[in-house]
Amino acid sequence: MTKTFEKWKIGELHHTFGLRRHNENFAPLDTWLASQTTFDSTEEKALRKLAKELSINAIIWNEDELKFMFISQLIAIADLQTAHAKIFTQRPLSAEVNGIKINGIVDFVIANGIDEPEHPFFFLHEYKQEKKSANDPLAQLLAEMLVAQAHNGDNTLYGCYVMGRFWFFIILEGKDYAVSNAYNASDEDIFQIVSILRAVKTKIEEKEKN
């Protein structure tokens, strides 16, 4: 059996792979969301400008415009690449999990590798514009993370999906996962979003040292 990322629903993932959602007090996610960083005046000015542009255009932008005009610029400020991990976009990823082949195209992943992602650490699922939500972004993201677990043996994976102005952060640890409340990137939440993203880079750098 083969099933692509976008075909999964959250209930199917629970039943098929024994996933368990924690709705509160999931320490790995709580710790990640509490991450703090500092911003210089240039970064602060740029982030406030991005937040304002998003507040005006979140309903108007299509998916490509959201990526180009907002997500890419925010990621550049977060500065997520390391000496051995880089950003890949629109790359194929597949693995067999519990006898089922799961595959598809990953929107955004930070991974080891030179010309292909080899060891994924963090996924960002760049979802449709805010007013469109036909598919299940959480299920798609978790399916990608399950493939990464099978692919590289990591127990803990980090991810995020974006719906217009709203960012949701997810940790999958073994079969347990939790999802943050929405962070609104069109207001002051934009600073915490970047802090959370920068914490991923720190975790990757720590892993690279080991």
C-alpha positions in Angstrom: 0.0 0.0 0.0 1.2 3.5 -0.9 -0.3 6.7 0.4 0.9 10.3 -0.2 1.1 12.9 2.5 -1.9 14.9 1.4 -4.2 11.8 1.5 -3.9 11.3 5.3 -6.4 12.4 7.8 -5.6 12.8 11.5 -7.9 10.0 12.6 -6.3 7.6 10.2 -2.8 8.4 11.5 -4.0 7.7 15.1 -5.6 4.4 14.2 -2.8 3.2 11.8 0.3 4.2 13.7 -0.9 4.6 17.3 -0.3 8.3 17.6 -1.3 10.0 20.8 -2.1 13.7 21.0 -1.3 15.6 24.3 -3.6 18.6 24.7 -1.8 20.1 27.6 1.3 19.7 29.7 3.6 18.2 27.0 6.9 19.2 28.4 9.0 19.0 25.1 6.6 21.4 23.4 6.2 23.7 26.4 10.0 24.1 26.6 10.3 24.8 22.9 7.6 27.4 22.9 9.2 29.2 25.9 12.4 29.8 23.9 13.7 33.4 23.9 16.1 35.3 21.7 17.2 38.9 21.2 16.7 41.2 18.2 18.8 44.0 17.1 17.1 47.2 15.9 17.3 46.2 12.2 15.7 42.9 12.8 13.0 44.5 15.0 12.2 47.1 12.3 12.1 44.4 9.6 9.8 42.1 11.6 7.4 44.9 12.4 7.2 45.8 8.7 6.5 42.2 7.8 3.8 41.9 10.4 2.1 45.0 9.1 2.2 43.7 5.5 0.8 40.4 6.6 -2.1 42.1 8.6 -3.1 43.9 5.4 -2.6 41.0 2.9 -3.2 37.7 4.7 -6.7 37.3 3.2 -5.6 38.5 -0.2 -2.3 36.7 -0.9 -2.3 33.4 -2.7 0.0 30.6 -1.5 3.0 31.7 -3.7 2.6 35.4 -2.6 2.5 34.3 1.1 5.7 32.3 0.6 7.5 35.0 -1.4 6.3 38.1 0.4 6.3 36.9 4.0 7.5 33.4 4.9 10.8 33.6 2.9 11.7 36.9 4.5 10.8 35.8 8.0 12.9 32.6 7.5 15.9 34.8 6.3 15.7 36.8 9.5 15.5 33.7 11.7 18.7 32.5 9.9 18.1 28.8 10.3 20.9 27.1 8.3 24.0 25.7 10.1 27.4 24.4 9.0 25.9 21.0 8.2 22.2 21.5 7.8 20.5 23.5 5.1 17.0 24.4 3.8 15.5 22.3 1.1 12.1 23.1 -0.5 9.8 21.1 -2.7 11.8 17.8 -2.3 10.5 14.2 -2.5 10.6 12.2 0.7 9.4 8.6 1.3 9.8 5.7 3.6 7.9 2.5 4.6 6.2 2.9 8.0 4.4 -0.2 9.5 4.3 -1.8 6.1 2.8 1.3 4.4 4.8 3.4 1.9 4.3 7.1 2.6 5.6 9.6 0.2 5.2 13.0 -1.3 6.7 16.4 -1.8 7.9 18.3 1.3 7.3 22.0 1.2 10.3 23.0 3.4 12.7 20.9 5.5 15.9 21.6 7.3 18.2 18.6 6.8 21.7 17.4 6.4 22.7 16.8 2.8 24.5 18.4 -0.1 22.1 18.3 -3.0 19.3 16.1 -1.3 17.9 16.1 2.2 19.4 13.2 4.0 18.6 13.6 7.7 15.5 15.8 8.3 15.3 17.8 11.6 12.5 20.4 11.1 9.5 20.6 8.7 7.6 23.7 7.8 4.3 23.0 5.9 3.5 26.1 3.9 -0.2 25.8 3.8 -2.8 27.5 1.6 -3.9 31.0 2.1 -6.0 31.7 5.1 -9.4 31.4 3.5 -8.8 28.0 2.0 -8.5 24.8 4.1 -9.7 21.8 2.1 -7.0 19.4 3.3 -5.7 18.5 6.7 -2.4 20.4 7.3 -1.7 18.8 10.7 -2.1 15.3 9.2 0.1 16.1 6.3 2.8 17.4 8.5 2.7 14.5 10.9 2.9 12.1 8.0 6.1 13.8 6.9 7.5 13.6 10.4 6.7 9.9 10.6 8.6 9.3 7.4 11.5 11.2 8.8 11.5 9.0 11.9 11.6 5.9 9.8 14.1 7.5 7.4 16.8 8.6 9.9 15.9 7.0 13.2 15.3 10.2 15.1 12.7 9.8 17.8 11.9 13.6 18.1 10.9 15.7 15.2 10.0 19.4 15.1 7.5 21.0 12.7 5.2 23.9 11.9 2.3 24.5 9.6 1.1 27.9 8.4 -2.4 29.1 7.6 -2.2 32.6 6.4 -1.2 34.7 9.5 -1.5 31.7 11.9 1.5 29.5 12.8 1.1 26.2 14.7 4.1 24.4 16.1 4.3 20.6 16.6 6.6 18.2 18.3 6.4 14.4 17.6 8.3 12.4 20.1 7.9 8.7 19.5 4.2 8.2 19.1 3.3 11.2 21.2 2.7 14.6 19.8 1.4 18.0 20.8 0.3 21.1 18.9 0.6 24.7 20.0 -2.1 27.3 20.0 -2.0 29.6 17.0 0.6 32.3 16.9 -0.5 35.4 14.9 2.4 36.5 12.8 0.6 39.8 12.0 1.1 41.1 15.5 3.6 40.9 18.4 3.6 37.1 18.1 6.0 37.4 15.2 8.8 37.9 17.6 8.0 34.7 19.5 7.7 32.8 16.2 11.2 33.8 15.3 12.4 32.9 18.8 10.9 29.4 18.4 12.4 28.9 15.0 15.9 30.0 16.2 15.6 27.4 19.0 15.4 24.8 16.3 18.7 25.9 14.9 20.3 25.7 18.4 19.0 22.1 18.8 20.4 21.2 15.4 23.8 22.7 16.2 23.8 20.7 19.5 23.0 17.5 17.6 25.8 18.2 15.1 28.4 18.4 18.0 27.5 14.9 19.3 
